[in-house]
Amino acid sequence: MRNPHEHSAAGTHSPDASVLSVPSAVPASSGRADIGNRNRTRIIACVDTGVDDALALAYLLASPACELVGVIAGYGNVDAATAIRNTNAVLALFGRSDIPVYQGSTHPSWASSFIPDAGCAQFHGPDGLGGYLDGRATATTTNAAASNTNMTASQADVDGGIVSVGGYPLGDPHANPAHPHALPLSAQPTSTPRSEVQGTDFLIGQVRRYGHNVTVLTTGPLTDVDAALTKAPAIAEKLHLVMMGGTLTQPGNCWDTVAETNIIQDPEAANRVFHCGADITMVGLDVTHQCLLPQTAVDRWTATGTERGRFLARLADFSIAANRQADPALFADGMPLHDPLAAAVALDRTLVGCLDIAMRAETRTGDFAGVRGRTTGDPVGLVTPSMPRTHVALTVDAARFVNDFVDRLTSLCR
């Protein structure tokens, strides 16, 4: 999550490399299955594994109703390589290295490379896991604009391509790299075609085979889903998508307080997905900001005395501090469970009440164009009954969800 007023990482945690092992390779599928899986919800998770993605993965692993058949890890909160590392580490810690992890997109559809931004580092730490892996998180507050002093508009084109810094072109006033002095721009990968195709083909194959009997859960940008639909448009009618992202009735959490972070990363992809005709449920800030994880949950996980409990507690500690620093009024009672709520809705649709509405993501800022990254109703839908509708979550049984979330993860720690 990005906040327009607070720009630095918050919370301090020392590294403990012995607690969380980090497999170096993407694991292959073991083919593990059982008869009970027939009554479980098949989930493909598309993640950009930061703090709340990790908590969402843990929730899925702790849920008997979930069969997590694969994870596609790509850019967003962190770069794609870090997302893969973090995803593998989380699965390994909870004893599920058998679940295959595929590399997703390394950059948005409108750019040729990607640099993580300071806003995401504020809420996820420089390593995406609250500093847990590399110990570089600090509690200091810096001026994000000052951290961008070496970046100029002339650098917006690197090796002939456009660079996205957390959803903003390099050179935009809001483009604030998380590591401006340590990250050589020329070293940014522009693409990794083989591994990207692997993740996209996995998604396409699963939807073709299982249709609405598999749910695609996205907790990051919609670039991978868009890429799959571009390659195989016919899957749209079979696609059941639950997406964390967007906002309809509340302010955004980006610099402009209009856009939501996952959407601003790739508004073009989001807009195409909204109009593709798939069965889409949008779990946005309208409901995730009502679901706050309290400090008492951290205490319960710490009290388990296990490596898993310490890991979850440290993630939550970091996020609670970062969110409270960013907005003491809104997040006085805890951290918003963005990605975990979307994961829960993928398993239990009754948690939320939805408005069915034709949606769009605005792709330009200007007069009669809107604000880039804003999610709003598509006015054409008012006069076009056949336009696809998105189920936009506006109400949530927050107490039921948060209590279940805390209980499930506590059980997972033992």
N, C-alpha and C positions, 0 to 999 in steps of 0.2 A: 504494500500500500504506500502511496506517495501523498504527502501533505504539502500544501503550498507555503506554509509558514515555517515548518521545521525541516531542516535539511541534513542533519547529521545522524549517524548511528547512535543508538542509546543502549545502555546496559553494558555491563562488563562481566565477561566470563573467561576464566583461564582455560587453556587447552588441556585435553585429556585424551591423548591419542590411543591409550590402551583400552578406552571404554568402547569406542566405536570403530570397528574395522572398516576399511574402505576397499572393496574389491576393485581391481584395476581394469577389468574387462567387462563387457556387456555379457551377462550370462545367457546361455542358450536354454530353451525350454526343456524341461525334464519330461514333459508329457504327463505329469502327475494328474490324476483324475480319480473321482470316486462316484459311486451311484448317487450319493447325496447331492452332488452338484446339479442334478437334473432339476431340483427344486430351489436352486439358488439363482440370484441375479448375476448374469455374466456382465462383468464390467471391464471396459478398456479405459484406462486412465491416461489422459494427456496432460502432463504436468510440466512445470518449470520450477523444480523442487526447491522452494524456500521453506520458511518456518511453517506456514499453514498448510502447504502441500504435504510436508512431512507428517503433520498431524492428521491430515485427511487420509494419507496412505495407512497410517497406523489404525485409524478408525475402520477402514475397509478390512484390514487384516484381522481386526478384532470382532468383525460382524459375521455371525454364522450364516446370514442370508446372502453374503457376497462371495462370488467366485471371481477373483481378480485374475483375468486370463492374460494380461499383458499391460505394460506401461510404456508409453511413448514420452520421452523426456527431451524437451527442447528449450530454446531461449525464452527469456522473460524476466523473472526476478534475478536470474543469473544467466551466464552464457550456457550454451547447450552442453559443453563438456562438463561444466560444474553441475548442471542439472542431472546428468547421467551419474556422475560420481555420487552425488547426494542420494539419488534414488537407490542405487545399488547399496549404499551404506545403510539406509533405512531398512530395506528389505533384508539385508544380512543380519542386522541387529535383532530383528524380530523372527529370524529363522525361516525366511521365505526367499532365499536366493534362487529357488527353482522358478520363480515368476520371471518371464523374459522381459528384458528392458531394451527398447529400441530407441535409436536416436531420432529425434524429431527435427523440426526446422531449426536452422542456426541463425535465421534472420527473418524479418517480416517480409511479406510479399512485395512490398513497395521499395525495399532496400536490398543491397547486396551484401551487407555485413551489419553486425550488431555489437554494441558496447553496453554493458549493464550501467545503470545510472545511479546517482547518489541517493535518490529517493528510495529506490528499492533496497539499497544497502542500509539505509536508515532503519527499515522495518524487518530486514532479513539478515543483516550482517554481511560482511564482505564475502563470506563463504556460502551464504544462503541459509545457514543453519545457526544463526545467532552468534557466530564466532566460535561455535563448538569444535569445528574441525581444525581451524587455523589459528584461533586465539587472537585474531586481530581486531575484534570488536572493542570499541571504546565508548565511554559515556560522555565524551566531549561533544559540544555543539559547534559546528562551523558554518560559515556562510557558504552555501552551495554556489552562489554566483562567483564568489572569490576563488573557489576551487576550479573554476572554468577559465581562469585568466589566460591560459596558454592555448585556448581553443578559439579559432577565428573562422569566419564564414568561408575563407579561402580553403579551409581544410574539409569542407563539406563533401568533397569528391576525393576519395582515396582509391588509387589504382583504378580510376575510371568508374567507380561505383558510388552509390549513395550509402552513407553510414547512418544507421539508426542508433541514437543514444536514448534508450528507454522509451522509444516511440517518437522521438523528436529528431529531425535531421541535424547532423553535426553542423554547428554554426547558428542554430536557433538559440535564442536567449535561454530557453528551458532545457537545452541539451547539456546536462551536467554529469560527466562520466564519474563513476564510482572511484576509479583509480586514475585520474588524469595524468599523473606524473610517472606512473609505473607501467602503463599499458601502451606499447608501441602500436600505433594505428595500422601500420603496414602489415602487422602480424595477425590482424583479424581474419579469421577464415571467411571466405566468401560463400563457400558451399561445401557440402560433403555428400555428393549425389548418391553414392551407394547406400550409406546408412540412412539418409533421408527417405529414399525410396523404400527401404526396408520397413520403416515405421509406417509410411503411408500405405504400402501394400498390405501390411498386417491389418490395418484398419479396414481397408477396402475388402479384404478377404473375409474378415469376421462379419462385416455387415452383409455382404453377399450371402454368406452361409446361414447366418442366424437371424437376419432382419431385426425386427423389434424385440427379439429375444436376447439381444445384446445391447447394453447401454454404453454409449460413449460419454464419458465424463471428462470435461475439460476444466482445468483449474488455472490455466494460463491463457495466452493469446489463442485465437481461433485459426492460426495459420495452418496447422496440420490438417484440421478438418476441411478447411478451404482447399488445400492441396489435394486431398483425397477426392473431394467433389469435382475439382477441375479435371482430375485424371479419369474419374469414373462417375459422371453426372447421374447415371441411372440409380446409384445407391441412395439418392436423396429420399426417394419414396419409402425406403426401408430403414432409414437412419433415425434412431432414437437418441437424442442428444440432451444431456443436462449440462449446462454451462454456468460456471461462476464468472460473472462479469456484468458490466453495465449498471445502470441505475435509471429508474423512470421517474420517481417522485422525490428523490433526495439529491443533494449536491454530490458532485463527483469527488474523487480523492486524488486528483492530479493537480498540477500547478494552477490550472484555470478554475478549479473547483466545479467543473462541469463534467469532464470525462472521467471514466473509471479506468484504472491502470491496465487491466487486461485488454480493454477495447482500444485504448490509445496506442498500444503497441502495434496494432494492425487493424485500423478501422476499415480498410478496404476489404480485408478478409471477413471481418465481422459482418459487414453489410451484405456481402455475397451469401454468407451462411444464413442470415436472417431471411433472405429471399429465395432460398433454394427449395423450399417445400418440405423440409424434414420436420419431424415431430420434435420441437425444441422447447425446453423449459429453461427460462433464464432466472438464475438465482443471483440477484445483484445486491447492491448496498441497501436497497429498500428493506431487505430482511436480514442480511448478514450483520448489519449494525445493531440489530436487536438481540443478537446472540453473543453474549460476552462471557468469556472464560474467566472465572474469578480466581483470586489468589488461593482460595481453599483447595482448588483442584491441584495446584502446584504442590501444596502441602501434602495432599494424599499421595501423589506420585512419588514425592521425595521419601515419604514414610515407608514405601515398599522396600527401600534399601537395595534395590536392584539396579543394574546398569541401564536397563530399559527405563525405569522410573526416573533415574537421574537425567537421562537424555531428554525425556519429555518435559521434565520440570525445567531444565535449562532453556529449552526452546520457548516454553511459555513465559518464564521469567523475563527473557529478553524482549519478547513481543509485548508483554504487559507494560514494561517500562517504556518501550519505544512509543506505544500508542498513547499512554498517559501523558508523556512529554509532548506529543503532537497535539492532543486535544483533551485537556484535563476534564472538561465537562462531559463530552460524549463518552469517553473511555475511562471514566472514574472507577467503574466496577469491573474492568477487565479488558482483555483483548478481543476483537471481533473474530469470530470463527468463520471467515469467508469460505475457504475451501472445504473444511469439514462439513459445513452445512450443505454445500452442493453434493458432497459425497453421500450424506444422509438422505437427501431428497432423491438421489439416484436409486436408493434402496427402499425408500418409503415416501411416496408422493403425498401422503396425507399430512405431512408435517407443514405444508404450505398451502395457502390459498392463492389462486392465480387469476389474473385478468388476461383473457385471450385478446391479443391486439396485433395488428400488423406493425412490425418494428423496422427501424432502419438505424444504421450507424452513419453519422455524418462524416464525410471525408474531406471537407474543406472548411476553412474559417473565412468568413467575410459576409458582406451584405447579401441577403437572400440565399445564403449558403449554410448558415449555422455556425457551429463550432466543431472543429475536427475532433472526433472521438466521442461526441455526445450520442447517447442512445435515446431515441424518442419514437413516438408513434409515426408511422409513415402515412402522411395525409392521403396518399393515393388509395390506401386501404379503406378510407371512408366511402369511396365511390366505386370500389372494386371488390365485391364480395368474395371473388375467387382468390384474392391475394393471400399468401400464406400467413397464418397467425402464429405468434409465439406465446407460450404460456408464461406470463411474467409474474413471478412470485411477489406478492405485496403484503401478505400476512404470514405469520409463522408461529407455531407453538414452541416458543423459545425455551420455556422451562422444561418441556418434555425432551426436546433435543439436547440441551446442555446437560441435563442430568444423565441422559443415556450416554452421551459422549464421554463424560467424565467416568462413569461406571465402567464402560467398555474398555477404555484405555487403562484404567486402574487394574482391571482383570488381566489385561495384556502384559502388564509389568511383572506379574508374579511368575 
